[in-house]
Amino acid sequence: MAKNLNGELSIVSANRLVDGVVVFLDDAGQWTTTLGRAALARDGRAAEILLDRARAEAASVIDPFLVAVVENDEGRLEPLSLRERIRASGLTFDAIAAEAVRYA
């Protein structure tokens, strides 16, 4: 059964400035494209600290923000909202990029 149905777990997400790709802040303070490597805040106070840290590391990204997540039965993180699941999958960005290349 999934944990965090009320949104207590959070990660930080943003978009990279150079290419618009969705990224997540990891435990080392680096931006990664891999959701599973995102630093995890387990309560509201930890989430605010994580967001402050992300803002300090925001030179290469735009507008870091908190994303509520759950841990599934296998321990993988999954965003709670449909919008964030779509962002994390990269599907829409990949489709747009493919179209742009096709017409370039």
Order of alpha helices (4+ residues) and beta strands (2+ residues): beta-beta-beta-alpha-beta-beta-alpha-alpha
